[in-house]
């Protein structure tokens, strides 16, 4: 899939794929192989592939699936929005967005009973974060 993206976007796709395999991103995908990063990346790259093929509804549907798996998928949103607005305009971008919006509504259906708890805990600004929240405790020596 990455090769197809490079084949559409680059005059030298084989060379670009070799450089991609040497990047830290490719190594991190391997290390996080059993977590949710590969699924988010798969959906995001499918979104890029359909974006390059100018199938905007499918593209935004896959970007939405990627954001549903992991919120880091939202990091694609500014670039995708800028590309869509500059290439097809505001009205067509809004029309193409319905696929992604529908995905978000369908995925949210099982969680609607717990919506208030989710919103309350997500935006609880009174939480106190300590260094225990950001470090792997098992890697910290006990004498610290």
C-alpha positions as CSV (number, residue, x, y, z in Angstrom):
1,X,0.0,0.0,0.0
2,X,2.8,2.4,0.9
3,X,4.4,1.5,-2.5
4,X,1.2,2.4,-4.3
5,X,1.1,5.8,-2.6
6,X,4.7,6.4,-3.6
7,X,4.1,5.2,-7.1
8,X,1.3,7.8,-7.5
9,X,3.1,10.7,-5.8
10,X,6.8,10.1,-6.8
11,X,8.7,9.6,-10.0
12,X,11.0,7.1,-8.1
13,X,8.8,5.0,-6.0
14,X,11.2,2.1,-5.4
15,X,13.8,4.5,-4.0
16,X,11.3,6.2,-1.8
17,X,10.2,2.9,-0.4
18,X,13.7,2.0,0.5
19,X,14.1,5.3,2.4
20,X,10.8,4.7,4.1
21,X,11.9,1.3,5.4
22,X,15.0,3.0,6.9
23,X,13.0,5.6,8.8
24,X,12.2,5.6,12.5
25,X,8.5,5.4,11.7
26,X,8.9,2.0,10.1
27,X,10.9,0.8,13.0
28,X,8.3,2.1,15.5
29,X,5.5,0.3,13.6
30,X,7.4,-2.9,14.0
31,X,8.0,-2.3,17.8
32,X,4.3,-1.4,18.3
33,X,3.1,-4.3,16.2
34,X,0.6,-5.7,18.7
35,X,-0.8,-2.3,19.8
36,X,-3.3,-0.1,18.0
37,X,-0.7,2.0,16.0
38,X,-0.6,-0.4,13.0
39,X,-4.4,-0.3,12.6
40,X,-4.5,3.5,12.8
41,X,-1.6,3.7,10.4
42,X,-3.3,1.2,8.0
43,X,-6.5,3.3,7.9
44,X,-4.6,6.5,7.5
45,X,-2.5,5.2,4.6
46,X,-5.6,3.9,3.0
47,X,-7.0,7.4,3.4
48,X,-3.9,8.8,1.7
49,X,-4.2,6.3,-1.1
50,X,-7.8,7.1,-1.8
51,X,-7.0,10.8,-1.5
52,X,-4.4,10.5,-4.2
53,X,-6.8,8.6,-6.4
54,X,-9.3,11.4,-5.9
55,X,-11.9,9.2,-4.2
56,X,-12.6,11.7,-1.4
57,X,-15.6,10.0,0.3
58,X,-13.6,6.8,0.8
59,X,-10.5,8.7,1.8
60,X,-12.3,10.6,4.6
61,X,-14.1,7.4,5.7
62,X,-10.7,5.7,6.2
63,X,-9.2,8.8,8.0
64,X,-12.3,8.7,10.3
65,X,-11.7,5.0,11.0
66,X,-8.1,5.8,11.8
67,X,-9.1,8.5,14.2
68,X,-11.5,6.1,15.8
69,X,-8.8,3.6,16.5
70,X,-6.4,6.2,18.0
71,X,-6.7,9.9,18.4
72,X,-3.3,10.6,16.8
73,X,-5.2,10.0,13.5
74,X,-6.5,13.5,14.0
75,X,-3.0,14.8,13.2
76,X,-3.7,14.1,9.6
77,X,-6.8,16.4,9.6
78,X,-5.2,19.8,9.0
79,X,-3.2,18.6,6.0
80,X,-6.1,16.6,4.5
81,X,-8.5,19.6,5.0
82,X,-6.0,22.0,3.4
83,X,-5.6,19.6,0.4
84,X,-9.3,19.1,0.0
85,X,-10.2,22.8,0.3
86,X,-7.6,23.8,-2.2
87,X,-8.4,21.0,-4.7
88,X,-12.2,20.6,-4.6
89,X,-13.5,23.6,-2.6
90,X,-15.6,24.0,0.5
91,X,-18.9,22.6,-0.8
92,X,-17.4,19.4,-2.2
93,X,-15.3,18.9,1.0
94,X,-18.4,19.1,3.1
95,X,-20.2,16.6,0.8
96,X,-17.2,14.2,1.0
97,X,-17.1,14.5,4.8
98,X,-20.4,12.7,5.3
99,X,-18.6,9.3,5.1
100,X,-16.4,10.1,8.0
101,X,-19.2,11.7,10.1
102,X,-21.3,8.6,9.5
103,X,-18.4,6.3,10.7
104,X,-18.1,8.4,13.9
105,X,-21.8,8.1,14.7
106,X,-21.9,4.3,14.0
107,X,-18.9,3.7,16.2
108,X,-20.3,5.8,19.0
109,X,-23.6,3.9,19.2
110,X,-22.3,1.2,21.6
111,X,-20.9,3.9,23.9
112,X,-23.9,6.2,24.2
113,X,-24.9,4.8,27.6
114,X,-21.6,6.0,29.0
115,X,-21.4,9.4,27.2
116,X,-21.7,11.5,30.3
117,X,-19.0,9.6,32.2
118,X,-16.7,9.8,29.2
119,X,-17.1,13.6,28.8
120,X,-16.8,14.2,32.5
121,X,-13.6,12.2,32.9
122,X,-12.1,13.4,29.6
123,X,-12.3,17.0,30.5
124,X,-11.7,16.7,34.2
125,X,-9.3,19.6,34.7
126,X,-9.0,19.0,38.4
127,X,-6.9,15.9,37.9
128,X,-3.4,16.0,39.4
129,X,-0.6,14.5,37.2
130,X,2.6,13.4,38.8
131,X,5.7,11.9,37.3
132,X,4.1,8.5,38.1
133,X,1.6,9.2,35.2
134,X,4.3,9.6,32.6
135,X,7.0,7.1,33.5
136,X,7.0,3.4,33.4
137,X,7.3,2.6,37.1
138,X,8.9,-0.8,36.5
139,X,11.9,0.9,34.9
140,X,12.5,3.4,37.8
141,X,14.9,2.2,40.5
142,X,13.3,1.8,43.9
143,X,15.8,4.1,45.6
144,X,14.6,7.2,43.7
